[in-house]
Amino acid sequence: MPILAFIWVYADSKDPQKIIELSYSVFWLVLPSLAFFLILPFFLNLGIKFSISMLLSIIAMSAFYGAALWLYKLY
């Protein structure tokens, strides 16, 4: 889907700088969501119930989103 967003933004603005900014923001927002897919099976392999594993994974992902947002603002 980001590819469609890149095409749309470029067709609308013809501004490569907007594509650069969008690319960086997509990168920083994808990383925390990828962590979720590593953390959830980790908790499930530990034998933690699904609902608790899901909750802990969402909390961890939220923390990663906060860290990514903080790093993005520094960058």
ChimeraX attribute file (.defattr): number of C-alpha atoms within 10 A of each C-alpha:
attribute: neighborCount
match mode: 1-to-1
recipient: residues
	/A:1	5
	/A:2	10
	/A:3	9
	/A:4	9
	/A:5	13
	/A:6	17
	/A:7	13
	/A:8	13
	/A:9	16
	/A:10	15
	/A:11	10
	/A:12	9
	/A:13	12
	/A:14	12
	/A:15	11
	/A:16	12
	/A:17	11
	/A:18	14
	/A:19	18
	/A:20	11
	/A:21	11
	/A:22	16
	/A:23	15
	/A:24	13
	/A:25	14
	/A:26	11
	/A:27	13
	/A:28	17
	/A:29	16
	/A:30	12
	/A:31	14
	/A:32	20
	/A:33	17
	/A:34	12
	/A:35	17
	/A:36	20
	/A:37	12
	/A:38	11
	/A:39	18
	/A:40	21
	/A:41	16
	/A:42	14
	/A:43	17
	/A:44	15
	/A:45	11
	/A:46	9
	/A:47	10
	/A:48	14
	/A:49	11
	/A:50	13
	/A:51	10
	/A:52	13
	/A:53	20
	/A:54	18
	/A:55	12
	/A:56	16
	/A:57	22
	/A:58	17
	/A:59	13
	/A:60	18
	/A:61	21
	/A:62	16
	/A:63	13
	/A:64	19
	/A:65	19
	/A:66	14
	/A:67	14
	/A:68	19
	/A:69	16
	/A:70	11
	/A:71	11
	/A:72	14
	/A:73	8
	/A:74	7
	/A:75	7
